[in-house]
C-alpha cells in the first residue's frame, strides 16, 4: 500500500442525510478520505453505500449535509461539477458504447479535434496509450468494447475517469463480475493509482478484498454510520459483525442427509452456444431428492448453456433431460416451471430474473399470476397479490419493506432476495440456483445458503452452479466438476480436496 498523506484531506462529507419521501437512505453520515488512501465503504445490500457515493458524484442531491473536496466546500448538484473537481465514478454496470472503440469511449464528450471539427483519432489514441502505460491499465486502444472481457471493460471505465483528470475515484462493487485473475490485476492497478496520489473509494461487501486492498473502512448499517476502522487492525469476522449487527457464521450448518429418489437425470446432452459452437459435450448428471449437487468449474465451460437448456431457455442439439422420470427436453420454460416443478434462480437477475418496471408484488407472481389465488376470470386479485408480497418481504427480509416499490429501485442484493423468495415459494421439486449469492453481502449470503439447505432438508433437489469454489465446497453434498462441457468427476463434498477439484477444473486427472 502507498504512503497516505494524512496532511491532505481529499474528501470530507459531513452530516449527509438523503431522504426519498419518508424513506431515509442516509442519516447523518460522515466520511473522510485522505490523499493516496484506499477507503472501503462496507455495508449490507440496501445499507445506503451507493446512495452516499451518488451524492458525492452529483447524481443525487443530499437532503442535508456538506461536502468538501480538497478543503473547498462544494455544492455538487450534477456529475459535471464532480468531474470538474477531480471526482470520477466507475459504476457496477458499465456505461460503455459497445460498438465504439476503446479510445472513442474514453474521449466521448471530451474529444480532441482537427480542423472542421474532425476527431483527431491519432492524438486521442496516443493519449489513451500513454495513460494506460502510466497506470498499468493494459488495454488495446483500437479494440471494440464488444470484443473485450469484463475486466478489460472495467479498465476502460477507469481510464475514462483518469482522462478527465480524476484524482478521487469511486469504484462501485469493482470485483462483482471479475475472475480471480482479473481481481489480482485490479489490486495491482489500485496500488499504482494510490502511488500516484489518487484517492480510491471502494463500495463493497467482500471482506477478504477489503483486507487485501483497503487502508481504512467505513461501515454503514441501515443508512447510518457504524464505525470507521483501520483495516489492518480488524478481522474479517469483526467487520462482518459490525456490518450486520450480529455474529456471522462462515460455515454452513447442515446435517448428513440420505438422498432419496432420482429427481434429475441428464444423459448425453449436447448444446451449442449462440455462435453454433458445441459447448456442452455429452454431459451426464444425476441429482437426488434431499441433496445439493454443486457444479464447480471455470467460467466458460458450458455452465450457462447447461442451465439455459435445463430451464427451457435454450434448445439441446441432442440428449435427454428427465425430472422425476418425465422427459422435459426442449419444453417451454412455462411447462418446465409449472408442470414439472422446476424453479430457477438465474445468474443474471436483471436480464432474466425481474421486470424492472414492475413493483415487488408484481415480480413475485410472474410465474404464478394465472393461479386462482392471484386471478379470477382474467382479472388480477390485487389484494391477494400484495398480501402475498408482504408475507415474502417479511420472511426474506427484503428492503425497503414496501411491495409497491419498483424492482429497479432496490439494491442488487435485495433484487436477488426477491427472486429467491419467488422461486422458493413456488415449492419446486428441483431448484436450479445459478450464482445465487453473486453481489450479496455476508449476511445475505448466510441467509441464501440457509435457504438452499432448508430446501434440501425438505426433500427437494438443489442444483447449485457457482464460480466460487468455497461456496460449492461449503454448501454441497456432492460436487460435480465440469470441464469443456463434460462432467469430469463427481466427489463427495465431505472428502473433497480443493487441490483435487482445482486439478479437475483445469482438465487434469484427480
N, C-alpha and C positions, 0 to 999 in steps of 0.2 A: 504494500500500500504506500502511496506517496505521502510525503510530509504535508500535514494540514496547516494552513495559515490561519491560526486562531485569532490573529490580529485583524483579519478581514472577514466580516460577516457578509456573505453573498446574498442570502435570503433571510428575511425576518418577517414572519407572519404572526400577527398579534391579535388575539381575541376574535378569530374568524368564526362567524356564525353564518350558516346558509340554510334558509328555510324554503320549502316548496309547499306553499299553503300552510297547513298545520303541521306538516312533517318536518322535523328538524334533522337535516342530514349531517351538519357540522355544528357543534356547540362550543363556542369559546376556545377554539384550538390555537395553540401556539406552536410555531415551528421555526427553528434557527438552523441554518446550514452555512458552513464556512467554505472559503475557497479551498479547492483541492480535496474536498471531502466527498465520500460516498455515503449518503444518508438514506437508509431504508425506511419506508413507510409501511408498517405492518398492521394488518387487521383482518378480521373475518370478511367474507363476502358481504357487501352491503354495509360495511362499517363506516364508509364515508371517505375512503382514501382517494379514490379517483375524483370525487366531488371537490375535495380540497385542492387537488392539483389542477382541476379545471378552473378553479378560482384563480390560482396563481398564473395560469396560462391565458386568462381572459375569456375563456369560454362561458364562464358563469360569473355573475356579479355577486359579491358577498352581501348578505343582509346587514351585517355589522362587521367591524374589524379593520385593521390597517395592514398594508404590505410595504415593506422597504426592500429595495434592490440596491445592493452596494451602498447602503446607508441613506438612500434617497427615497422619500415617500412617493408612492405612485398610485394612481387610480387606473388599474388595468381593466378596462371595460371591454377590450376585444383583443384577439391574438396578435394583431398588428403592433399594438403597443408592447406586448410581451416580447415579440421578436425584435422590435427596435431596441429594447433594453436587454438584449442578450439572453432571452429565455427561449428554449426550444423544447418541443414535446414530441416523443415518439409514442403513438397510441398503440394499444394492444392489437387492434385490427388496422393494418397498414393502409395508408391513404396514397396509393400509387396508381398511375395510369398504366395498365398492363401492356398496352400496345406501344407505349413510348419507350425510348431507350433509357438507360441509367442516367446519362447526362441530361436528357430532356426533362426527366422527373426532378432532378436535383436543382436545375436552374429555373424551373417553371415558375413564372411570376416575377422572376428576378434576372431576366435574360440579358446577356451581352449581345449587342447588335452591331452590324456593319452599317454602311450607308444604306439608305432606303429602308431601314428597319429590318434588314435580313439578319437572322440569327447567326452569330459568329460561332459556329459549331466547333471549329478547331480550337479556338481560345477556351471555350467552355469545357471541352474535353481535357485540355491541358490543366485547367484549374481543378477539375474533379480528380484527375490522376495525382496531382500534387497533394491535395487534401487526403486522399486515400493512403498515399505513401507516408505522409506525415504522422497519421494516427494509427497505422496498421490496419486500415479498413480495406482489405483486399477485395476489389470488385472490378469487373470489366466495364469500362465507361461506355462502350458501344453496344453492350448486350441489351436485349429487350427484357423488360421486367418479367414478362410471362415465361421466360426461359430460365429464370433464376430460382434457386432454392429459397426456402423461407428465411434461412439465416442470412443469405446474401441480400434479400429484400430488406431485412432489418438494417443491414449496414447502409443501404441506400437511404433509408429514413434518417439514420444518424448523420450521414453526410449532408443531407438536406438541411438539417439544423445548423451544422458547422459552416456550411456555405453561406448561411445568413448571419454568421457571426455569433452563434450561441456560445456563452460561457457557463450557462446553467442549463443542464439537460435533464428533462423529466422522462423516465422510461417506465411506461405502464405495463406491468407484467411482462418484462422483456424475455423471459425464458419459457413462457407458456407453450409455445409451439416449436421450440428448438430441440434438436437432437443433443445427446450428451456431448458430442464433439463440438457442435455449434455453441453450446453453453461455455465450454472451455475457451473457445475463441472469443466469446463476448467478454469473459472475465479479463482476458488479456487486453482487449480493446478499451475497457473501462479503466484499467491500470494506466494505459497510455494517455488517456484523456485527463485523468487526475494529475499525472506527472506534468502535463502541460498547463495545470492550474484550473482546469474545468471543475465545476461542482456538479455532482450527479445525485439526483433523487430517484430512487427505485421504488416503485409501488409493487409490492409482492406479498405473498403469504408462504413462500418456500423458505423454511427455516435454515436448511443446510446451505442455501445460496446466500442468505443474509450473512451467515458465519463466514462464508467464503469471500464475499465481495465488500461488505459494508463496514464502515468505521463506527457509525452511530445508527441507532434505530429508534424511531418514534412509534409507539404503539397506540392505535386508536380502537376503541371498542364502542359500538353503537353511537358513533358520531362524537365521542368525547375523548380527549387526550388522557391516556392512562399513565404513560411513563416515557421518558427518553433515556436510553441506556447506551453505554459503551459496549459494543458487540463482543469485544474480547473478554469482557468480564461477566458474561451471562451464558448459560447453557441453552440448547435448543428447547429443553423441557421448560425452563423458566420463561423463555419467550412465548412458548405455546400457552402456558398458564396465564400469562399477562394478556394474551390476545383474546382468549375465550372466557377468562374469568374462573377457570377451574383447571384441575389437572387433566391432562390428555394422555390417553394410552396409545402408544405407537404400535402395540401388538394387538392383533385381532383375536378376541377371545371366542373360541369355538370348540365344542366337544366333538369327539370322534363320532362319525356317522357311519351307519351301514347302508350303502346305496341300495335303492330298490330297483324297480323295473327300468328297462331302457326307455328313455324319453326321446332322445335324438340319435339318429343313425344316418351318417353321411357316407356314401360309398362311391369311390372312383369319380369324384367330382372334378370337372374341368370347366374353367371360367376364363373368359377373355376380358381384358380391360378395354377402355374406350378407344384405344389405338388398334385393337384387334390382336394384341399380344396375349398369349396364353399365360396367365399369372397364377391360376390355381390348377395344379397339375396332378390329377389323380389322387385327390385328398380323401383320406378315410378318417372318420372320427365318430366315437360313440360317447354319449353322456347319459347318466342315470338319474333317477329320482333321488332327491336328497343329497345332491352333490354339486360342488362348484368346480368346474373344469376351467383352468386358466390357460390361455394361449399366449406363449412367450415367443417373441421374435423381433427382429429388427424391422423397422417400418419399411414397407415396400415389398414384403414377401407374400403378398396376396391376402393379408388380413381384411382389408377394406372390401375387396371383391367377394370374399367368402361371406362376410356379414351381409352385404347387399343381396347376394343370391339367397342366403338363408331367410331373409326377411322380405323377399319378393321385389326388391328394387333393381335387380339385375337378372338377366336370363342365363342359365347354365348352358354350355355347349353340349355337355353330356354328364351322365352320373345320376344319382338318386339321393334325395333328402327325404327322410321319414321322421314324423313326430308321432309318437305313440302308435307306430306301425302304419300310419297313413301317409301316403305319398303327397308331399307338398311342393315338389319340384316345379318351379316356374309358375306357381299360382300367384294371384294378385296379393299385394300387401293386405288388403281388406279381408280376404279369405284366410290368410295365414294368421292374422291377428285375432279375428273374431270366431272363426270356425275351428281353428286348430290351437287357439290359446297360446300364441307366441307373442311376447312383449319385447320391445326393442328400445334400449337407451342408445341413441345414435352418437357417433363420435363427434359430429358437428352439430351442436344443439341449435345453432342459428339457421343453418340451411335445412336441416332435416327434422328438428325437434319441435319447433314452435312457429306459430304465425304471429309475427311481431306486432301487428296492428290489432290483434285480438287481446282482450284482457285475460287475467289469470283464470277466471272461471270458465271462459270460452275455450282456452287452451286445454283445460283439464278434461274436456269431453270431446276432443277432436276425434277420438276413435270410438266413442260410445253415445254420440248425440242422438242416435236413432232409437236408443233403448227406451222402454216405457217410462223409466224413471225421469228421463230428460225431455221426452217429446210425446205429443199426442195429436194424432190427425194432422201431421205436417206442421205442428206448432210447437216451438220450444217452450218447455216449462221452466221459465227463467228463475222462479223462486227456488225450485229444486236444484237447478244448476249452481246457483250462488250458495245454497246451503251445503252442497257437496264440496265446493271450493273452500268454504270456511273451515270445514272439517279437515281437509287435506292441508290447508295452510297452517293450522294449529299443530297437526300431527307431525308435519315435516319441517316446522319452524321456518316457513318462507316469509321473507321480509321484502317490502312492507306487508303487514297483515291486512291487506285491502284487496278483495277479489276483483274490484273494478279497475285496478291499475293495469295499464298495457304491459305486455310482456317485454317490450323493448326498453321499458323504464327500469327494469330490475338489473341488478348486478349479474355477472356471468354465473356466479355460484348459485344464486337464487333461481336463475333460469334453469340450471341443472337440477336443482331440487324439485322444481315444478314438474320436469319431465319424469324424474324418478317417482314422484308421488303419483302421477297419472298412470305410469306403466305398472307399478306395483298394485295399484288399486283395481287394475283390470283382472287381477287374480289369474296370472298366467300359469301354464304348466311348464313352459320354458321361458326364461328371461335371458335375453341376449344383451349383455352390458358391454358396450364399446367405449373404452376410455372414460368410465363413469366418474372419475374424480379429477379429470382434466380441468385445471383452473380453479380448483376448490382449496380452501384453507384447511388446516389440520383438523379443526373441529368438525367441519363439514365432511372431510374425508373419513373421519372416525364414524360419523353417522351413516354415511353411504355404505361403508364396509359392514356395519352392524345390520343395515337393511338387507344387504345381499346374503349375509349369514342367516338372517331371520327367514328369508325366502327358502333357503336350503333346509333350515330346520323344520319348516312347514311341509317338507317333502317335494318342493319344487326343484327343477333343474336350472342351474345358472351357468351360462357360458360367458366367461369373463375374458375380454380381449384388452390387453393393456401393454403399452410400451415401457411401463415402469416395472422392472423386474422385481423390485422389492414388494410391490403391490401384488403381483402374481404369486410370489412365493408365500406371502403373508396370508392371503385370503383363500387360496385354492386348496382343494383336497387332492386333486391331481393336476399335473402340468403337462400340456402338450406343446412341444416346440415345433414351430413352423419355419421352414427354410425353402425358398424358391417354390412356394405354393404347395409343399407337401408337409405332412406331419412326419418328422424325422425321429421323434422319440416321445414317449409318454412316461412320466415319472410320478411316483408318489410324493406329494409335497413335503411330508414329514422327513423323507430321506433325501430330498433333492439338494444338490450342491450347486452353489452359484457358478463355480468354475465349469462344472459339467454342463449346466444349462447354457452358459456362455459359449462353450465349445460347439454345442449342437446348433446354437443360433448362428454361428459363423460357418456352418457347413461341415464341421468336424464330426468325429465319431466319439461317443461317450466311452 
